[in-house]
Amino acid sequence: MALFLLSAYGCSTSSPCWQGERIAAAPPFGSARVFLSPLNQYSGYELEFVHSGEGLKLYMNVFGLEIPADPLDESNSRVFISFKDHSYTFSAQRFIGGQRLLIPLHVQNEIIETLQQGQSVYIQVGRYEANIYPNEFLQTFRRMIGQP
């Protein structure tokens, strides 16, 4: 029988910062996540790194209106991302309901690297846009993946 334990870690201020949760269970069912919660849970977005037996994945979840589908492929959405020295548009897998995207691995890795360097990232999809700041990211992310 799997042991279920939920533990939370991260900040507890009213400003958005990275937080973490761990669900301990018998392998391979345990997982952990690091997330940036929305300021407004009725019309905001959430970035969520999930680390499980399937590896590390980055999702963007929205609360409110659905993310518009790409006119050429309704299973995807177009996302604009900007870093300190470059920006581009990419396609992200859109889940049924239109409120969750799976960010491609190469973009996920670039976001992680940028945040670990203490730099912010700008992301925009449909009507949702935000500057993603590295506040509490590095220590929370390391806890999630089991690094000191």
C-alpha positions as CSV (number, residue, x, y, z in Angstrom):
1,M,0.0,0.0,0.0
2,A,1.4,3.4,-0.9
3,L,2.3,5.8,1.8
4,F,0.7,9.2,1.1
5,L,2.4,12.2,2.6
6,L,2.0,15.8,1.5
7,S,4.5,18.3,2.6
8,A,4.8,21.9,1.5
9,Y,7.8,24.2,1.4
10,G,8.5,27.6,0.0
11,C,7.5,31.1,1.0
12,S,4.4,32.4,2.8
13,T,4.2,36.0,1.7
14,S,1.5,37.7,-0.2
15,S,3.7,38.3,-3.3
16,P,4.1,35.5,-5.8
17,C,7.1,33.3,-5.2
18,W,8.0,29.7,-6.0
19,Q,6.6,27.1,-3.6
20,G,6.9,23.4,-3.4
21,E,4.9,20.3,-2.5
22,R,6.0,16.7,-2.2
23,I,3.7,13.6,-2.4
24,A,5.6,10.7,-0.9
25,A,4.4,7.3,-2.0
26,A,5.9,3.9,-2.9
27,P,8.0,4.2,-6.1
28,P,7.1,5.0,-8.8
29,F,4.1,6.9,-7.5
30,G,5.8,9.6,-5.5
31,S,6.1,13.1,-7.0
32,A,7.0,16.6,-6.2
33,R,6.1,19.9,-7.7
34,V,7.4,23.5,-7.7
35,F,4.9,26.1,-8.7
36,L,4.3,29.8,-9.0
37,S,0.7,30.5,-7.9
38,P,-1.5,33.2,-9.4
39,L,-2.2,36.3,-7.4
40,N,-5.8,35.9,-8.5
41,Q,-7.0,32.3,-8.7
42,Y,-10.0,33.3,-10.8
43,S,-8.2,34.9,-13.7
44,G,-4.5,34.2,-13.3
45,Y,-1.9,31.7,-14.4
46,E,0.3,29.1,-12.7
47,L,3.6,27.7,-13.8
48,E,4.1,24.2,-12.4
49,F,7.2,22.0,-12.6
50,V,6.2,18.3,-11.8
51,H,9.0,15.8,-11.0
52,S,7.8,12.2,-11.1
53,G,8.8,8.8,-12.3
54,E,8.2,10.1,-15.8
55,G,10.9,12.8,-15.4
56,L,10.5,16.6,-15.1
57,K,7.7,18.5,-17.0
58,L,6.7,22.1,-17.0
59,Y,3.0,23.1,-17.3
60,M,1.3,26.4,-17.6
61,N,-2.2,26.4,-16.0
62,V,-4.7,29.2,-16.4
63,F,-7.7,30.1,-14.2
64,G,-10.4,31.9,-16.1
65,L,-10.7,32.0,-19.9
66,E,-9.2,29.2,-21.9
67,I,-6.0,29.6,-23.8
68,P,-6.6,30.1,-27.5
69,A,-5.8,27.3,-29.8
70,D,-3.4,27.7,-32.7
71,P,-5.6,28.2,-35.8
72,L,-3.5,25.7,-37.7
73,D,-3.5,23.0,-35.0
74,E,-6.1,23.0,-32.2
75,S,-4.1,20.6,-30.1
76,N,-1.5,23.3,-29.6
77,S,-1.2,27.0,-28.5
78,R,1.3,29.6,-29.6
79,V,3.3,31.0,-26.7
80,F,5.6,34.1,-26.7
81,I,8.6,34.0,-24.4
82,S,11.3,36.6,-23.8
83,F,14.6,36.4,-22.0
84,K,17.2,39.1,-21.3
85,D,18.9,38.8,-24.7
86,H,16.4,37.1,-27.0
87,S,12.8,36.1,-27.5
88,Y,10.7,33.7,-29.7
89,T,7.3,32.1,-30.2
90,F,6.9,28.4,-29.7
91,S,4.1,25.8,-29.9
92,A,2.9,24.1,-26.6
93,Q,0.7,21.1,-26.3
94,R,-2.8,22.2,-25.3
95,F,-4.8,19.9,-23.1
96,I,-8.6,19.3,-23.4
97,G,-10.4,22.2,-21.8
98,G,-7.8,24.7,-23.0
99,Q,-6.6,25.6,-19.5
100,R,-3.3,23.6,-19.3
101,L,-0.3,23.6,-21.6
102,L,2.7,21.3,-21.6
103,I,5.8,23.4,-22.3
104,P,8.4,21.7,-24.6
105,L,11.5,20.3,-23.0
106,H,14.0,22.8,-24.7
107,V,11.9,25.8,-23.5
108,Q,11.6,24.2,-20.0
109,N,15.4,23.8,-19.8
110,E,16.0,27.4,-20.9
111,I,13.6,28.7,-18.3
112,I,15.3,26.7,-15.6
113,E,18.7,27.9,-16.6
114,T,17.6,31.5,-16.8
115,L,15.9,31.4,-13.4
116,Q,18.9,29.7,-11.8
117,Q,21.1,32.6,-13.1
118,G,18.8,35.0,-11.2
119,Q,17.2,36.5,-14.3
120,S,13.5,36.9,-15.0
121,V,11.5,35.5,-17.9
122,Y,8.5,37.1,-19.7
123,I,5.8,34.8,-21.0
124,Q,2.6,35.6,-22.8
125,V,-0.1,33.3,-24.2
126,G,-3.5,34.6,-25.2
127,R,-4.6,37.2,-22.7
128,Y,-2.3,35.9,-20.0
129,E,1.1,37.5,-19.6
130,A,3.6,37.8,-16.7
131,N,7.2,38.4,-15.7
132,I,8.5,35.3,-14.0
133,Y,10.9,36.2,-11.3
134,P,13.5,33.9,-9.7
135,N,12.4,34.6,-6.1
136,E,12.9,31.4,-4.1
137,F,13.2,29.4,-7.3
138,L,16.7,27.9,-6.9
139,Q,16.4,26.6,-3.3
140,T,12.8,25.3,-3.9
141,F,13.7,23.6,-7.2
142,R,16.8,21.9,-5.7
143,R,14.6,20.5,-2.9
144,M,12.2,19.2,-5.4
145,I,14.8,17.3,-7.4
146,G,16.7,16.1,-4.3
147,Q,19.8,18.3,-4.5
148,P,21.3,20.0,-1.4
